[in-house]
């Protein structure tokens, strides 16, 4: 079943053509990832697919099935003012919300038993009895515990997570997601990854998370030069097929080069080159030259060997540092001495203290106890989540030159600001545009460059992958692999972490920081193995042994047993009430009483289920 057809679709931004006469077909059950540089039209294409924008040109055709529901996750989601967290996700456009609202209305009007019976039948049909519990469970999963908090007081990241929860609860036919993993911790990402693998889900998304692309998508679409190129298979399949294509194009480049030399000789020597008759041939030469240059540029990557700013014997030393806020301990008695060329990754749940740790390392924040010693030769480069305020009235090249004209390389060589910009996918023409004209992702890329231009010998990257495209990340990783200084990285991007770091600081909570010698993939594999082993051991143990090993107190274990009995009793009474509603002798008064009892019963059941789950996770 075809969900979407795009044919001959064109979109421009001012004089810049984002894509021209593109064609795209999306069928039910397909899971497609979109890859492109920031600023080349990814979000615009997604808005066209979602029906938020139209197309240019008389021949354009955009056909979206009218009987499907779309779930659209924008980069900057909008919520109506005044809403709290719970009401924000209970959108009346959600069919399940309408079913529950209809039932609640019927409960409040017992004088109409027929309406109540229909409402109950609808609740059964849509399996909506547990919907409220599902809503709350999903909010807890994405760390949105305060249901009454006003949406306007949430951070941008929290609003993005809330929008994602809202869309998932709606269970749309077609999901269109713009960077869904931004602002999620790894546990959230892995859960979402598993959820989106469900066969019935149709998905079109942009994400920089390459493990996510690998595990979820069955095809990759690349937007390059205003055109779409589709690759079937996973992200790794895409890389293989793209490499093969570029190898073919490299052969084409060699052939074109010979043609160019002959043509160039003709252009230079022939007086006819300046005649009207020869104009077509001259134009053809420059067209071929432009194509050839782009091929060469894509293959001629600079190998950077950055000249190291010398680091002395003393780099950064942390001596028994501790830090807490509002009675909560984030770091407790942590000691560590950084070594030359060390590469450390920092992982942990949101709010565990990772960014606080970075501020302590850079001496922006003082620890509550302990001391930080920084060597005299250390030059920090700190890429922060919140970024910096860029001068929008400056051209891109000037903004970078304000930091430095060149980066020194080994053997007395230099890399100019313009060359580094090219390395990070800013063409010479893009370098001349004003910062105000850049997309959000391009501004993040520019900020990263400005940090690197300072040529630090201790580089700290706090969530550097957010809002950066896959192509930029590949360039950044190549750059960092040659980086000679110390590297400290906080990121939820598992691929980025695995490629660059040697060991991890794991923020386990309650102030504990564990030094794990290995990659993040190895750490996650170890944690899963430990969890499986613990579960197996628990299932094989006797009840007494399990009770002894449990973290639950005797009171909590007794509470769980009591909850199980009460839930069983509630379920039994619920069935009795539902059966009574089908009785022919049911009167209006009795229906009203039973309706109120059913509502109270369902609410109590949901609360007991939530408490039981809380205790089960603890034990």
C-alpha positions, 0 to 999 in steps of 0.5 A: 500500500502506497502512503506517499507519492512525490513527483517533480517536487522542487523547493527553493530558499530565496535564490538557493534551490534545495531540491529540484524535480525529485521523486519519492515513493513511501509504502506501508511498513517501510522505514527510511532514514534521510541523510544530508548536510545541514542547510541542504533541505532535510527539514524542508523535505520532511515538512513537504512529506508531512503536508506542512509545505507545498511544492513549486512548479506546475508538474509537481505532484504530492499525494498522501493517502487521506485515510492515514494519520501522520505523527510529525515530530518537529525540531521545535515542537509547539504546545498551546500556552497554559497546558500542563504536562499531562493535558499536553499529551492528552490531545483530543485528536487522539482517537483513544483520548476521545473514547476515554472522554466519551466514557467519562461523559457517560459516567457523569450522565447515568440517566442515559444507560444506552450511551454508557453501554456504547461507551463501555463497548468502545472502551473494550473495543479499543482496549482503552481501560489501561490508557491512562496508566499507559500515558503515565508509564510513557511519561515516566519512561521519558523522565517527565514525572511531574504531570502538573508542571506547566509546559512553558517552564520545561526546557527545549529538550524536555519539550522535545521529549514531551512531543515524542511521548504525545506522538507515540501515544497517538499510534499514527499510521505514518511517523515522520521524525526529525532528530528523535534521539536528541535530548534522550539518554541511552536507555530512552534511545534503546527503548525507542529503537526497539519500539520503531522496529515493530513491523507495522510501523511506517517511518521516515526520519532524520537522525545523526545516530548511526547505530539507530539508523543501522538497527531501525531503517530498511533503506537510506535516502541521501539528499545531495546536490538537490537530488535524492539517491535511494539505497536499499538496506541498513546504514552499513549497506548504504556505506558499502553501496555508496563506496562502490558508487564513488569508486565508479565515479573515481574512474569517471573522474580519471576519464573526465580529467583527460577530456578536461585537459584537451578541452582546456587546451582548446579554450586557451589557444583557440581565438574562436573561444570568444566567438558566439559560435563556440559559446556552447563549447565553452559553456560545456567545458565549464560545466564539465569542470564544475562536475569534475571539481566536485568529484575531486573534492569528494575524494581529496580529503585532507589528512590533518596532522595537528601540531600539538600545543605542548602539555607538561607533566601535570595536566588535570588532577582531581583530588577527592572532589565532591559536589551536590545540589539541593541535598542530592549528591552528584559527585562523591570523593572522586580522584583522577589524574589525566594523562597525555593523549587520553580519550575519555567518554562520560556516560550516565542518565540525564541529570546525573552530573555530567555537565557539572563534572565538566564545569569542575574540570574547567574550573568554572565551578568549584567542588564542595570538597576536594581540589582541582589542579590544572597544569600551566600548559593546559589550553581548554577548548570547551564545546558546550550544549547551550552553544554561544551567541554568534555575531549574526551580522558577520560573514562565516569566514570573518567569524572564524578569522576573529578566533584565528587565521590559521591552525598550525600543522606538523612540519611547519605547515598551516591550515587556514580558516578557509581550509578548515571551513572547507574541511567541515563542509562549508564551501567557499561560497558558503563562507561568504554568507552571513551567520544569520542565514545559516540553519541551526545545524550549520550554526552548531557546526560553525561553533564547533569550528570556532572551538577547534580554531583555538587549537586547544590541547585539552578538548571537551565536547558536551553533546557535540552530535546534537543537531549535526548531520551524519556527514559532518560527524564523519568529518569531525570523527576523522579530525578527532582521530588525528587530534593529539591532545586530551579528549573528554566527551559527553554524548548519547551517540553510541557510535561516536563514543565507540569510535573515539574513546578508550575508556569511560567515566560511568555516572551511576547515581548517588555520586558514584563514578566508575572508571570502565576500561573499554568502549561503550558497546562493551559496557552496555553488553556487560550490563545486559549480561549482568542483568540476564545473569541476575535474572537467571539466578533469581529465577533459579533460587528458592523464594527464601534466597530470592527474598534475601537477595532482594533490595526490597524490605520485608514491608515492601515485599508484603505490600507487593503481595497485598497489591497482587491480591487487591488487583485480582479482586478489582479485576474480578469485580470489574468483570462482574460490573461489565457483565451486569451492564449487559443484563436486560433488567438494568435500571438507570439508577443501578447503571449510574451507581455501577458506572461510578463504581467502575470509574473508581475501580479503574482508577484504583487499579491503575494506581496499584499497578503503577505502585506494583511496577515501581516495587518490582523494578526496585526488587 
